[in-house]
Amino acid sequence: MSLHIDDSIDHNLVDLDIVPAKEEERSEPTNIIIREMGIDDIAPVFHLGEELFTSDLYPSLYRIWDEWEVIGFYNTDPEYCLVAEADSQVAGFILGTIISKAPWVYGYINWLGVHPQYQRRGIADKLVDKLIERMIEEGARFMLVDTDPANTAAVKFFTRKGFGNPRRHVFFSLNLTKHEIYGRLIAYERDRSERLTYRRPRRR
């Protein structure tokens, strides 16, 4: 199961996808190691995100999952990029960042995912708890996360983790191919191409 966080607190913040486990459906615990993401984890994390965060499940994503998401966070916030390792493979991950808006320092959860094979084992809890611990150590006094209000599993998960004070955010989209400026630009480029194609060569 995969969950999308989209109820934005601040429109400049990144969106989050999460695949937590339902508390009441957890299996027997697995030996899980939570550690900082290494360079060799970039590909497994990316491919796991590809499996979890698909456009058919989340057509309204305002930040698209791609390889640059993983590489970007790894380059800028490596201490807030954590993976859960189980059976010598990546079973889940969390990517976060610190936002400084004087006088406060905010921790923000950008992406969170758990492999379907390892859901219902408390991995999402462990990842969130470890990230919160690190961000408190770095001076964060607030944690932010956003999700679609209809995503009841994510809402319940973060409520259980102590997050509150939800705010709704209206998300709009505009298909620019339907805009009049787009049409004029296409027509201009087509006419320009035709003029160049049929222009007579100069006489010598």
C-alpha positions, 0 to 999 in steps of 0.5 A: 500500500502506498500513501501520498502526503499532499495537504500542504502547510506551506506551498513552498514545501515539498510533498511527501509520499509515505507507505506506513504500516497499519498498527493493527496489522503488524507482523512479527518484528524483523531485525531492522537496522536504521542507518544513514543512506550511503551512495550504494543505496541511491539506486535501491531507494530510487527504484523502491520509490519508482514502485511506490510513487506512481502517477496512476496512484498519485496523479496530483503529485506536485513534486515528481519522484525521479532520480534527482529527488534521491541524489538531490537530498543525498547531496544537500541533506545526507544526515536526513536521508535514512534507510531501513535495512532488513535481510541485507536490502533496503526495506524502507527509506525517509528523506528529510530536510531542515528549513530555517525561518527565523526565529524557528528551525523546522524539520520537514519529512519529504519522502517516506516509503516502505517496501510492500514485503516489509510493511506492517513491521513498524519500519515507518515508525522507526524511520520517523523516530530516528529522523525526529531524533536527528532533527532535534539534535540539530536544533529543530523545534517543529516538524512538518509533514503534509498529506492529502486529507483523503489519505486516511491511513497517512492521517492516522499514522501521523496523528498517532506519531503526535502530529497535529494542527492540520491545515487544508491546502487547495492545489490547482493545476493548469494545462499550458498546452490549452493556454492561448499563449502556448497556441500562439507560440506553436503557430509562430514556430510553425510559420518560422519553420516553413519560412526557413524551409521554403526560402529561396537561395540568394543569387550570386 
